[in-house]
Amino acid sequence: MSFLNFKELKDLNDEAMSKEVLDTKKSLFELRLKKATRQSFKSHLFKHYRRKIAQLLTAESQKKQVIK
């Protein structure tokens, strides 16, 4: 899994961006659950999911500032 391009994230509409944030947060929660229950997991995904959430939230806030 590679990092997403920020320009691609900025091009998403509001609904798709909100859905993507929700899906990524859910994946991060499931990864934390696997870690807590000592199941096998890929530890590098923590960094990927957190970065993706940060990028999505940043793009979302930038869109809202432009609208105002």
PDB file of N, CA, C and O in Angstrom:
ATOM      1  N   MET A   1       0.849  -1.177   0.000  1.00  0.00           N
ATOM      2  CA  MET A   1       0.000   0.000   0.000  1.00  0.00           C
ATOM      3  C   MET A   1       0.889   1.233   0.000  1.00  0.00           C
ATOM      4  O   MET A   1       1.716   1.408   0.895  1.00  0.00           O
ATOM      5  N   SER A   2       0.724   2.069  -0.981  1.00  0.00           N
ATOM      6  CA  SER A   2       1.524   3.274  -1.047  1.00  0.00           C
ATOM      7  C   SER A   2       0.685   4.471  -0.603  1.00  0.00           C
ATOM      8  O   SER A   2      -0.543   4.407  -0.551  1.00  0.00           O
ATOM      9  N   PHE A   3       1.372   5.545  -0.291  1.00  0.00           N
ATOM     10  CA  PHE A   3       0.677   6.758   0.118  1.00  0.00           C
ATOM     11  C   PHE A   3      -0.075   7.346  -1.071  1.00  0.00           C
ATOM     12  O   PHE A   3       0.374   7.256  -2.213  1.00  0.00           O
ATOM     13  N   LEU A   4      -1.222   7.947  -0.783  1.00  0.00           N
ATOM     14  CA  LEU A   4      -2.020   8.558  -1.836  1.00  0.00           C
ATOM     15  C   LEU A   4      -1.495   9.951  -2.163  1.00  0.00           C
ATOM     16  O   LEU A   4      -0.885  10.609  -1.320  1.00  0.00           O
ATOM     17  N   ASN A   5      -1.731  10.383  -3.368  1.00  0.00           N
ATOM     18  CA  ASN A   5      -1.348  11.704  -3.806  1.00  0.00           C
ATOM     19  C   ASN A   5      -2.344  12.716  -3.235  1.00  0.00           C
ATOM     20  O   ASN A   5      -3.554  12.515  -3.334  1.00  0.00           O
ATOM     21  N   PHE A   6      -1.850  13.790  -2.644  1.00  0.00           N
ATOM     22  CA  PHE A   6      -2.719  14.778  -2.005  1.00  0.00           C
ATOM     23  C   PHE A   6      -3.632  15.465  -3.016  1.00  0.00           C
ATOM     24  O   PHE A   6      -4.761  15.829  -2.686  1.00  0.00           O
ATOM     25  N   LYS A   7      -3.155  15.643  -4.231  1.00  0.00           N
ATOM     26  CA  LYS A   7      -3.981  16.278  -5.262  1.00  0.00           C
ATOM     27  C   LYS A   7      -5.217  15.435  -5.572  1.00  0.00           C
ATOM     28  O   LYS A   7      -6.293  15.974  -5.825  1.00  0.00           O
ATOM     29  N   GLU A   8      -5.060  14.123  -5.551  1.00  0.00           N
ATOM     30  CA  GLU A   8      -6.197  13.231  -5.795  1.00  0.00           C
ATOM     31  C   GLU A   8      -7.223  13.335  -4.671  1.00  0.00           C
ATOM     32  O   GLU A   8      -8.429  13.276  -4.912  1.00  0.00           O
ATOM     33  N   LEU A   9      -6.736  13.489  -3.451  1.00  0.00           N
ATOM     34  CA  LEU A   9      -7.646  13.613  -2.310  1.00  0.00           C
ATOM     35  C   LEU A   9      -8.418  14.921  -2.355  1.00  0.00           C
ATOM     36  O   LEU A   9      -9.588  14.968  -1.974  1.00  0.00           O
ATOM     37  N   LYS A  10      -7.768  15.988  -2.820  1.00  0.00           N
ATOM     38  CA  LYS A  10      -8.436  17.288  -2.880  1.00  0.00           C
ATOM     39  C   LYS A  10      -9.549  17.298  -3.925  1.00  0.00           C
ATOM     40  O   LYS A  10     -10.485  18.091  -3.827  1.00  0.00           O
ATOM     41  N   ASP A  11      -9.450  16.427  -4.919  1.00  0.00           N
ATOM     42  CA  ASP A  11     -10.436  16.391  -5.995  1.00  0.00           C
ATOM     43  C   ASP A  11     -11.715  15.646  -5.619  1.00  0.00           C
ATOM     44  O   ASP A  11     -12.702  15.709  -6.352  1.00  0.00           O
ATOM     45  N   LEU A  12     -11.710  14.945  -4.490  1.00  0.00           N
ATOM     46  CA  LEU A  12     -12.907  14.218  -4.061  1.00  0.00           C
ATOM     47  C   LEU A  12     -14.011  15.197  -3.655  1.00  0.00           C
ATOM     48  O   LEU A  12     -13.738  16.278  -3.135  1.00  0.00           O
ATOM     49  N   ASN A  13     -15.250  14.801  -3.901  1.00  0.00           N
ATOM     50  CA  ASN A  13     -16.347  15.648  -3.440  1.00  0.00           C
ATOM     51  C   ASN A  13     -16.550  15.431  -1.935  1.00  0.00           C
ATOM     52  O   ASN A  13     -15.951  14.531  -1.346  1.00  0.00           O
ATOM     53  N   ASP A  14     -17.392  16.257  -1.324  1.00  0.00           N
ATOM     54  CA  ASP A  14     -17.558  16.227   0.130  1.00  0.00           C
ATOM     55  C   ASP A  14     -18.058  14.881   0.638  1.00  0.00           C
ATOM     56  O   ASP A  14     -17.576  14.381   1.655  1.00  0.00           O
ATOM     57  N   GLU A  15     -19.011  14.300  -0.056  1.00  0.00           N
ATOM     58  CA  GLU A  15     -19.581  13.018   0.366  1.00  0.00           C
ATOM     59  C   GLU A  15     -18.550  11.895   0.293  1.00  0.00           C
ATOM     60  O   GLU A  15     -18.437  11.085   1.214  1.00  0.00           O
ATOM     61  N   ALA A  16     -17.809  11.852  -0.792  1.00  0.00           N
ATOM     62  CA  ALA A  16     -16.796  10.810  -0.959  1.00  0.00           C
ATOM     63  C   ALA A  16     -15.672  10.983   0.059  1.00  0.00           C
ATOM     64  O   ALA A  16     -15.134  10.001   0.571  1.00  0.00           O
ATOM     65  N   MET A  17     -15.324  12.227   0.345  1.00  0.00           N
ATOM     66  CA  MET A  17     -14.270  12.486   1.317  1.00  0.00           C
ATOM     67  C   MET A  17     -14.700  12.054   2.719  1.00  0.00           C
ATOM     68  O   MET A  17     -13.909  11.461   3.453  1.00  0.00           O
ATOM     69  N   SER A  18     -15.933  12.345   3.090  1.00  0.00           N
ATOM     70  CA  SER A  18     -16.439  11.937   4.399  1.00  0.00           C
ATOM     71  C   SER A  18     -16.488  10.420   4.520  1.00  0.00           C
ATOM     72  O   SER A  18     -16.159   9.859   5.565  1.00  0.00           O
ATOM     73  N   LYS A  19     -16.902   9.768   3.445  1.00  0.00           N
ATOM     74  CA  LYS A  19     -16.952   8.299   3.449  1.00  0.00           C
ATOM     75  C   LYS A  19     -15.554   7.708   3.572  1.00  0.00           C
ATOM     76  O   LYS A  19     -15.355   6.724   4.285  1.00  0.00           O
ATOM     77  N   GLU A  20     -14.598   8.297   2.890  1.00  0.00           N
ATOM     78  CA  GLU A  20     -13.223   7.814   2.938  1.00  0.00           C
ATOM     79  C   GLU A  20     -12.628   7.987   4.338  1.00  0.00           C
ATOM     80  O   GLU A  20     -11.915   7.108   4.822  1.00  0.00           O
ATOM     81  N   VAL A  21     -12.920   9.123   4.991  1.00  0.00           N
ATOM     82  CA  VAL A  21     -12.447   9.347   6.364  1.00  0.00           C
ATOM     83  C   VAL A  21     -13.036   8.290   7.290  1.00  0.00           C
ATOM     84  O   VAL A  21     -12.326   7.712   8.114  1.00  0.00           O
ATOM     85  N   LEU A  22     -14.325   8.040   7.154  1.00  0.00           N
ATOM     86  CA  LEU A  22     -14.996   7.061   8.002  1.00  0.00           C
ATOM     87  C   LEU A  22     -14.433   5.657   7.784  1.00  0.00           C
ATOM     88  O   LEU A  22     -14.190   4.930   8.747  1.00  0.00           O
ATOM     89  N   ASP A  23     -14.228   5.279   6.536  1.00  0.00           N
ATOM     90  CA  ASP A  23     -13.677   3.949   6.220  1.00  0.00           C
ATOM     91  C   ASP A  23     -12.255   3.789   6.765  1.00  0.00           C
ATOM     92  O   ASP A  23     -11.899   2.727   7.276  1.00  0.00           O
ATOM     93  N   THR A  24     -11.460   4.829   6.656  1.00  0.00           N
ATOM     94  CA  THR A  24     -10.083   4.759   7.131  1.00  0.00           C
ATOM     95  C   THR A  24     -10.030   4.692   8.653  1.00  0.00           C
ATOM     96  O   THR A  24      -9.217   3.959   9.216  1.00  0.00           O
ATOM     97  N   LYS A  25     -10.892   5.452   9.317  1.00  0.00           N
ATOM     98  CA  LYS A  25     -10.950   5.390  10.779  1.00  0.00           C
ATOM     99  C   LYS A  25     -11.401   4.009  11.240  1.00  0.00           C
ATOM    100  O   LYS A  25     -10.919   3.497  12.250  1.00  0.00           O
ATOM    101  N   LYS A  26     -12.319   3.413  10.501  1.00  0.00           N
ATOM    102  CA  LYS A  26     -12.785   2.066  10.840  1.00  0.00           C
ATOM    103  C   LYS A  26     -11.644   1.057  10.673  1.00  0.00           C
ATOM    104  O   LYS A  26     -11.466   0.173  11.511  1.00  0.00           O
ATOM    105  N   SER A  27     -10.882   1.190   9.602  1.00  0.00           N
ATOM    106  CA  SER A  27      -9.743   0.292   9.372  1.00  0.00           C
ATOM    107  C   SER A  27      -8.692   0.451  10.468  1.00  0.00           C
ATOM    108  O   SER A  27      -8.106  -0.535  10.915  1.00  0.00           O
ATOM    109  N   LEU A  28      -8.455   1.685  10.899  1.00  0.00           N
ATOM    110  CA  LEU A  28      -7.497   1.929  11.974  1.00  0.00           C
ATOM    111  C   LEU A  28      -7.979   1.311  13.283  1.00  0.00           C
ATOM    112  O   LEU A  28      -7.184   0.749  14.036  1.00  0.00           O
ATOM    113  N   PHE A  29      -9.280   1.415  13.553  1.00  0.00           N
ATOM    114  CA  PHE A  29      -9.844   0.801  14.752  1.00  0.00           C
ATOM    115  C   PHE A  29      -9.675  -0.717  14.718  1.00  0.00           C
ATOM    116  O   PHE A  29      -9.291  -1.325  15.717  1.00  0.00           O
ATOM    117  N   GLU A  30      -9.960  -1.322  13.575  1.00  0.00           N
ATOM    118  CA  GLU A  30      -9.818  -2.773  13.437  1.00  0.00           C
ATOM    119  C   GLU A  30      -8.365  -3.205  13.613  1.00  0.00           C
ATOM    120  O   GLU A  30      -8.092  -4.269  14.170  1.00  0.00           O
ATOM    121  N   LEU A  31      -7.443  -2.383  13.141  1.00  0.00           N
ATOM    122  CA  LEU A  31      -6.026  -2.682  13.310  1.00  0.00           C
ATOM    123  C   LEU A  31      -5.627  -2.619  14.786  1.00  0.00           C
ATOM    124  O   LEU A  31      -4.870  -3.462  15.266  1.00  0.00           O
ATOM    125  N   ARG A  32      -6.142  -1.613  15.501  1.00  0.00           N
ATOM    126  CA  ARG A  32      -5.881  -1.513  16.939  1.00  0.00           C
ATOM    127  C   ARG A  32      -6.471  -2.703  17.685  1.00  0.00           C
ATOM    128  O   ARG A  32      -5.873  -3.208  18.635  1.00  0.00           O
ATOM    129  N   LEU A  33      -7.636  -3.143  17.256  1.00  0.00           N
ATOM    130  CA  LEU A  33      -8.284  -4.289  17.880  1.00  0.00           C
ATOM    131  C   LEU A  33      -7.448  -5.553  17.674  1.00  0.00           C
ATOM    132  O   LEU A  33      -7.294  -6.357  18.594  1.00  0.00           O
ATOM    133  N   LYS A  34      -6.917  -5.723  16.477  1.00  0.00           N
ATOM    134  CA  LYS A  34      -6.055  -6.874  16.213  1.00  0.00           C
ATOM    135  C   LYS A  34      -4.818  -6.837  17.089  1.00  0.00           C
ATOM    136  O   LYS A  34      -4.379  -7.872  17.590  1.00  0.00           O
ATOM    137  N   LYS A  35      -4.253  -5.657  17.277  1.00  0.00           N
ATOM    138  CA  LYS A  35      -3.069  -5.529  18.117  1.00  0.00           C
ATOM    139  C   LYS A  35      -3.403  -5.880  19.562  1.00  0.00           C
ATOM    140  O   LYS A  35      -2.636  -6.576  20.227  1.00  0.00           O
ATOM    141  N   ALA A  36      -4.545  -5.402  20.047  1.00  0.00           N
ATOM    142  CA  ALA A  36      -4.942  -5.640  21.436  1.00  0.00           C
ATOM    143  C   ALA A  36      -5.234  -7.110  21.702  1.00  0.00           C
ATOM    144  O   ALA A  36      -4.997  -7.596  22.808  1.00  0.00           O
ATOM    145  N   THR A  37      -5.744  -7.820  20.708  1.00  0.00           N
ATOM    146  CA  THR A  37      -6.081  -9.233  20.884  1.00  0.00           C
ATOM    147  C   THR A  37      -4.948 -10.154  20.426  1.00  0.00           C
ATOM    148  O   THR A  37      -5.115 -11.370  20.327  1.00  0.00           O
ATOM    149  N   ARG A  38      -3.800  -9.548  20.151  1.00  0.00           N
ATOM    150  CA  ARG A  38      -2.579 -10.280  19.783  1.00  0.00           C
ATOM    151  C   ARG A  38      -2.738 -11.137  18.529  1.00  0.00           C
ATOM    152  O   ARG A  38      -2.154 -12.215  18.420  1.00  0.00           O
ATOM    153  N   GLN A  39      -3.527 -10.646  17.597  1.00  0.00           N
ATOM    154  CA  GLN A  39      -3.630 -11.303  16.299  1.00  0.00           C
ATOM    155  C   GLN A  39      -2.530 -10.749  15.399  1.00  0.00           C
ATOM    156  O   GLN A  39      -1.918  -9.729  15.715  1.00  0.00           O
ATOM    157  N   SER A  40      -2.288 -11.409  14.305  1.00  0.00           N
ATOM    158  CA  SER A  40      -1.251 -10.913  13.403  1.00  0.00           C
ATOM    159  C   SER A  40      -1.765  -9.670  12.665  1.00  0.00           C
ATOM    160  O   SER A  40      -2.922  -9.607  12.248  1.00  0.00           O
ATOM    161  N   PHE A  41      -0.878  -8.692  12.520  1.00  0.00           N
ATOM    162  CA  PHE A  41      -1.231  -7.459  11.825  1.00  0.00           C
ATOM    163  C   PHE A  41       0.041  -6.860  11.247  1.00  0.00           C
ATOM    164  O   PHE A  41       1.152  -7.217  11.637  1.00  0.00           O
ATOM    165  N   LYS A  42      -0.145  -5.958  10.325  1.00  0.00           N
ATOM    166  CA  LYS A  42       0.986  -5.285   9.694  1.00  0.00           C
ATOM    167  C   LYS A  42       1.147  -3.920  10.367  1.00  0.00           C
ATOM    168  O   LYS A  42       0.320  -3.025  10.187  1.00  0.00           O
ATOM    169  N   SER A  43       2.204  -3.778  11.131  1.00  0.00           N
ATOM    170  CA  SER A  43       2.378  -2.585  11.959  1.00  0.00           C
ATOM    171  C   SER A  43       2.580  -1.307  11.133  1.00  0.00           C
ATOM    172  O   SER A  43       2.278  -0.218  11.621  1.00  0.00           O
ATOM    173  N   HIS A  44       3.069  -1.411   9.928  1.00  0.00           N
ATOM    174  CA  HIS A  44       3.279  -0.214   9.114  1.00  0.00           C
ATOM    175  C   HIS A  44       1.955   0.434   8.703  1.00  0.00           C
ATOM    176  O   HIS A  44       1.937   1.600   8.308  1.00  0.00           O
ATOM    177  N   LEU A  45       0.859  -0.300   8.789  1.00  0.00           N
ATOM    178  CA  LEU A  45      -0.432   0.255   8.395  1.00  0.00           C
ATOM    179  C   LEU A  45      -0.908   1.345   9.353  1.00  0.00           C
ATOM    180  O   LEU A  45      -1.704   2.198   8.961  1.00  0.00           O
ATOM    181  N   PHE A  46      -0.433   1.333  10.609  1.00  0.00           N
ATOM    182  CA  PHE A  46      -0.781   2.407  11.529  1.00  0.00           C
ATOM    183  C   PHE A  46      -0.373   3.754  10.943  1.00  0.00           C
ATOM    184  O   PHE A  46      -1.160   4.701  10.928  1.00  0.00           O
ATOM    185  N   LYS A  47       0.859   3.828  10.463  1.00  0.00           N
ATOM    186  CA  LYS A  47       1.377   5.066   9.889  1.00  0.00           C
ATOM    187  C   LYS A  47       0.587   5.462   8.638  1.00  0.00           C
ATOM    188  O   LYS A  47       0.255   6.633   8.452  1.00  0.00           O
ATOM    189  N   HIS A  48       0.291   4.491   7.794  1.00  0.00           N
ATOM    190  CA  HIS A  48      -0.432   4.768   6.556  1.00  0.00           C
ATOM    191  C   HIS A  48      -1.833   5.317   6.831  1.00  0.00           C
ATOM    192  O   HIS A  48      -2.251   6.307   6.232  1.00  0.00           O
ATOM    193  N   TYR A  49      -2.546   4.665   7.739  1.00  0.00           N
ATOM    194  CA  TYR A  49      -3.920   5.093   8.038  1.00  0.00           C
ATOM    195  C   TYR A  49      -3.952   6.458   8.716  1.00  0.00           C
ATOM    196  O   TYR A  49      -4.791   7.295   8.383  1.00  0.00           O
ATOM    197  N   ARG A  50      -3.047   6.688   9.663  1.00  0.00           N
ATOM    198  CA  ARG A  50      -3.032   7.986  10.343  1.00  0.00           C
ATOM    199  C   ARG A  50      -2.707   9.107   9.363  1.00  0.00           C
ATOM    200  O   ARG A  50      -3.299  10.185   9.425  1.00  0.00           O
ATOM    201  N   ARG A  51      -1.766   8.851   8.460  1.00  0.00           N
ATOM    202  CA  ARG A  51      -1.395   9.871   7.476  1.00  0.00           C
ATOM    203  C   ARG A  51      -2.551  10.134   6.509  1.00  0.00           C
ATOM    204  O   ARG A  51      -2.816  11.281   6.148  1.00  0.00           O
ATOM    205  N   LYS A  52      -3.227   9.081   6.098  1.00  0.00           N
ATOM    206  CA  LYS A  52      -4.351   9.236   5.173  1.00  0.00           C
ATOM    207  C   LYS A  52      -5.477  10.046   5.821  1.00  0.00           C
ATOM    208  O   LYS A  52      -6.069  10.914   5.180  1.00  0.00           O
ATOM    209  N   ILE A  53      -5.772   9.759   7.094  1.00  0.00           N
ATOM    210  CA  ILE A  53      -6.805  10.511   7.811  1.00  0.00           C
ATOM    211  C   ILE A  53      -6.405  11.977   7.914  1.00  0.00           C
ATOM    212  O   ILE A  53      -7.234  12.859   7.691  1.00  0.00           O
ATOM    213  N   ALA A  54      -5.154  12.248   8.248  1.00  0.00           N
ATOM    214  CA  ALA A  54      -4.681  13.628   8.363  1.00  0.00           C
ATOM    215  C   ALA A  54      -4.788  14.361   7.029  1.00  0.00           C
ATOM    216  O   ALA A  54      -5.196  15.522   6.987  1.00  0.00           O
ATOM    217  N   GLN A  55      -4.427  13.696   5.957  1.00  0.00           N
ATOM    218  CA  GLN A  55      -4.514  14.330   4.641  1.00  0.00           C
ATOM    219  C   GLN A  55      -5.961  14.621   4.259  1.00  0.00           C
ATOM    220  O   GLN A  55      -6.267  15.685   3.720  1.00  0.00           O
ATOM    221  N   LEU A  56      -6.849  13.670   4.542  1.00  0.00           N
ATOM    222  CA  LEU A  56      -8.261  13.867   4.206  1.00  0.00           C
ATOM    223  C   LEU A  56      -8.866  15.008   5.014  1.00  0.00           C
ATOM    224  O   LEU A  56      -9.595  15.836   4.467  1.00  0.00           O
ATOM    225  N   LEU A  57      -8.575  15.057   6.293  1.00  0.00           N
ATOM    226  CA  LEU A  57      -9.118  16.125   7.139  1.00  0.00           C
ATOM    227  C   LEU A  57      -8.549  17.484   6.757  1.00  0.00           C
ATOM    228  O   LEU A  57      -9.253  18.491   6.827  1.00  0.00           O
ATOM    229  N   THR A  58      -7.279  17.522   6.351  1.00  0.00           N
ATOM    230  CA  THR A  58      -6.668  18.768   5.903  1.00  0.00           C
ATOM    231  C   THR A  58      -7.323  19.251   4.613  1.00  0.00           C
ATOM    232  O   THR A  58      -7.639  20.433   4.480  1.00  0.00           O
ATOM    233  N   ALA A  59      -7.523  18.351   3.675  1.00  0.00           N
ATOM    234  CA  ALA A  59      -8.165  18.715   2.408  1.00  0.00           C
ATOM    235  C   ALA A  59      -9.592  19.184   2.648  1.00  0.00           C
ATOM    236  O   ALA A  59     -10.058  20.125   2.005  1.00  0.00           O
ATOM    237  N   GLU A  60     -10.282  18.533   3.569  1.00  0.00           N
ATOM    238  CA  GLU A  60     -11.661  18.903   3.882  1.00  0.00           C
ATOM    239  C   GLU A  60     -11.725  20.300   4.500  1.00  0.00           C
ATOM    240  O   GLU A  60     -12.597  21.095   4.148  1.00  0.00           O
ATOM    241  N   SER A  61     -10.813  20.598   5.411  1.00  0.00           N
ATOM    242  CA  SER A  61     -10.822  21.926   6.043  1.00  0.00           C
ATOM    243  C   SER A  61     -10.416  23.009   5.050  1.00  0.00           C
ATOM    244  O   SER A  61     -10.922  24.129   5.124  1.00  0.00           O
ATOM    245  N   GLN A  62      -9.516  22.699   4.126  1.00  0.00           N
ATOM    246  CA  GLN A  62      -9.125  23.675   3.107  1.00  0.00           C
ATOM    247  C   GLN A  62     -10.302  23.992   2.186  1.00  0.00           C
ATOM    248  O   GLN A  62     -10.490  25.144   1.794  1.00  0.00           O
ATOM    249  N   LYS A  63     -11.084  22.990   1.846  1.00  0.00           N
ATOM    250  CA  LYS A  63     -12.265  23.222   1.010  1.00  0.00           C
ATOM    251  C   LYS A  63     -13.251  24.125   1.716  1.00  0.00           C
ATOM    252  O   LYS A  63     -13.841  25.010   1.096  1.00  0.00           O
ATOM    253  N   LYS A  64     -13.437  23.908   3.020  1.00  0.00           N
ATOM    254  CA  LYS A  64     -14.379  24.724   3.784  1.00  0.00           C
ATOM    255  C   LYS A  64     -13.903  26.161   3.894  1.00  0.00           C
ATOM    256  O   LYS A  64     -14.730  27.073   3.889  1.00  0.00           O
ATOM    257  N   GLN A  65     -12.602  26.397   3.992  1.00  0.00           N
ATOM    258  CA  GLN A  65     -12.069  27.753   4.065  1.00  0.00           C
ATOM    259  C   GLN A  65     -12.237  28.484   2.747  1.00  0.00           C
ATOM    260  O   GLN A  65     -12.465  29.694   2.734  1.00  0.00           O
ATOM    261  N   VAL A  66     -12.129  27.772   1.646  1.00  0.00           N
ATOM    262  CA  VAL A  66     -12.289  28.385   0.331  1.00  0.00           C
ATOM    263  C   VAL A  66     -13.738  28.811   0.126  1.00  0.00           C
ATOM    264  O   VAL A  66     -14.006  29.850  -0.478  1.00  0.00           O
ATOM    265  N   ILE A  67     -14.662  28.012   0.626  1.00  0.00           N
ATOM    266  CA  ILE A  67     -16.084  28.298   0.456  1.00  0.00           C
ATOM    267  C   ILE A  67     -16.483  29.553   1.211  1.00  0.00           C
ATOM    268  O   ILE A  67     -17.310  30.327   0.728  1.00  0.00           O
ATOM    269  N   LYS A  68     -15.907  29.770   2.397  1.00  0.00           N
ATOM    270  CA  LYS A  68     -16.274  30.948   3.206  1.00  0.00           C
ATOM    271  C   LYS A  68     -15.828  32.196   2.597  1.00  0.00           C
ATOM    272  O   LYS A  68     -16.059  33.271   3.152  1.00  0.00           O
TER     273      LYS A  68
END
